[in-house]
């Protein structure tokens, strides 16, 4: 079984994504008698002439709308890399751990429609990636992070995170991620506990 794991971890937009147009698709449509242009083609943008590999119109679109995991996965991977770059350039972390990038994306993700999707759940994981919310949230929200290590059956407490909640306008969110060993069974079963000081 899944041992309580939630997959996918996150979602990315995979519908009506603006993508580069392949010239071979136009030629294929003509050869197969499918006709051009297709409804997904964006004919208004034609600034590139493929025959001479330079600027100029050629009556073929430069972009089209596409959908599916072929669009969503590269977008998610790109945002993941931007998070790693952020920690490298802003916080000076040269080797950003995958679990830190993952926690950052999860913590800023948008929950999908609660009438349609369980949260967290197998339809949306922990929500749709919102890169701005993950890296540059609107005030008064702030994002903090801390990394630590644990030994078997030990307890770890953050030491540099400001635990004061200064505004009731923004709910407190805490995300715990870690790297588990490979295999079907959950090897590292960690629990996150938040204790009110009052």
C-alpha positions in Angstrom: 0.0 0.0 0.0 0.8 3.6 0.0 1.7 3.7 3.8 -0.3 7.0 4.0 1.7 8.7 1.3 -0.1 11.3 -0.9 0.8 11.3 -4.6 1.1 13.4 -6.6 2.8 15.9 -4.3 1.7 18.9 -6.3 -0.1 20.0 -9.5 1.0 22.3 -12.3 -1.2 23.8 -15.0 -1.6 21.4 -17.9 -4.5 22.9 -19.8 -4.4 25.6 -22.5 -0.7 26.0 -22.1 1.0 28.3 -24.7 3.7 26.1 -26.4 6.1 26.5 -29.4 4.6 25.3 -32.7 6.3 22.4 -34.5 6.5 23.0 -38.3 6.3 19.3 -38.8 2.8 19.2 -37.5 1.6 21.6 -40.2 3.3 19.4 -42.9 1.8 16.3 -41.4 -1.7 17.8 -41.4 -1.4 18.7 -45.1 0.0 15.2 -46.0 -2.8 13.4 -44.1 -5.6 15.7 -45.4 -6.4 17.0 -41.9 -6.4 20.6 -42.9 -4.8 23.7 -41.5 -5.0 25.6 -39.3 -6.3 23.5 -36.4 -8.3 25.2 -33.6 -5.4 25.1 -31.2 -3.1 27.1 -33.5 -2.5 30.7 -32.7 -2.4 32.3 -36.1 -2.2 35.8 -34.8 1.5 35.3 -33.9 3.6 34.7 -37.0 6.9 36.5 -36.7 9.3 33.6 -37.5 10.1 32.2 -41.0 11.1 28.6 -40.6 12.5 28.1 -44.1 15.4 30.6 -43.5 15.5 30.3 -39.7 15.0 34.0 -39.2 12.4 36.7 -38.7 9.6 37.0 -41.2 6.1 35.7 -41.7 5.5 32.4 -43.5 1.7 32.0 -42.9 2.4 29.4 -40.2 1.8 30.0 -36.5 4.7 30.2 -34.1 2.7 29.0 -31.1 -0.2 26.8 -30.2 -2.2 25.7 -27.2 -1.4 22.3 -25.8 -2.3 20.3 -22.7 -1.5 17.2 -20.7 1.5 16.0 -18.6 3.8 17.0 -21.5 3.1 20.6 -20.5 2.5 20.3 -16.8 5.7 18.3 -15.9 8.2 20.8 -17.6 6.4 23.7 -15.9 6.7 22.0 -12.5 10.3 21.1 -13.1 11.1 24.6 -14.1 9.5 26.1 -11.0 11.4 23.5 -8.8 14.7 24.7 -10.4 13.7 28.4 -9.7 13.2 27.5 -6.0 16.7 26.0 -5.9 18.1 29.1 -7.6 16.3 31.3 -5.1 17.9 29.5 -2.1 21.3 29.6 -3.8 21.3 33.3 -4.7 19.2 34.8 -1.9 20.2 32.5 1.0 23.6 31.4 -0.1 22.9 27.7 0.0 25.1 26.1 -2.6 23.7 22.6 -2.5 19.9 23.0 -2.0 18.3 19.8 -0.6 15.4 18.4 -2.6 13.3 18.3 0.5 13.7 22.0 1.1 12.6 22.9 -2.4 9.7 20.4 -2.1 8.6 21.9 1.2 8.8 25.4 -0.2 6.5 24.6 -3.1 4.1 22.6 -1.0 3.8 25.4 1.6 2.9 28.0 -1.0 0.6 25.8 -3.1 -3.0 26.8 -3.8 -5.7 24.4 -2.7 -8.0 23.4 -5.5 -11.8 23.6 -5.4 -12.9 21.9 -2.1 -16.2 20.9 -3.7 -14.4 18.9 -6.3 -11.1 17.7 -4.8 -10.2 16.3 -1.4 -7.2 18.0 0.4 -4.7 16.6 0.6 -5.7 13.9 -1.9 -4.9 11.8 -4.9 -6.4 14.4 -7.3 -4.4 17.4 -6.2 -1.8 16.3 -3.7 -1.0 19.4 -1.6 -2.3 21.8 -4.3 -1.3 23.6 -7.4 2.1 25.2 -7.4 2.0 29.0 -6.8 5.7 30.1 -7.2 5.0 33.7 -6.1 3.3 32.5 -2.9 6.2 30.1 -2.2 9.0 32.6 -2.6 7.5 36.1 -2.4 4.2 36.0 -0.4 2.1 39.1 0.1 2.5 40.8 3.5 1.8 40.1 6.3 2.7 36.5 5.4 6.3 35.5 5.6 8.0 32.3 4.7 10.7 30.8 7.0 12.6 27.6 6.7 15.1 25.5 8.7 16.8 22.2 8.0 17.8 19.6 10.5 18.8 16.0 11.0 17.5 13.3 13.3 18.6 10.0 14.6 16.3 7.0 15.1 13.3 7.8 17.4 14.7 11.3 18.3 13.0 14.7 18.5 14.2 17.8 16.5 13.2 21.3 17.4 13.8 24.4 15.2 16.1 26.9 16.6 16.2 29.9 14.2 12.5 30.1 13.1 10.5 33.0 14.6 7.6 31.2 16.2 5.6 34.4 17.0 2.4 34.7 15.0 1.9 38.5 14.6 -1.2 38.6 12.6 -4.5 36.7 12.6 -5.0 37.6 8.9 -2.7 34.8 7.8 -3.0 31.3 9.0 0.1 29.5 10.3 1.2 26.8 7.9 4.0 24.3 8.6 5.4 21.8 6.2 7.7 18.9 7.0 9.4 17.0 4.2 12.2 14.4 4.2 13.9 11.9 2.0 12.9 8.3 2.7 14.8 5.2 1.7 13.7 3.4 -1.4 11.2 0.6 -1.2 7.4 0.0 -0.9 7.2 0.5 2.9 7.6 3.8 4.6 11.0 3.6 6.5 11.1 7.0 8.1 7.8 7.8 9.7 8.1 11.4 11.0 5.4 13.3 12.7 5.0 17.1 12.8 3.7 18.6 16.1 2.8 22.3 16.6 2.3 23.2 20.3 0.6 26.4 21.3 2.7 28.3 24.0 -0.5 29.4 25.8 
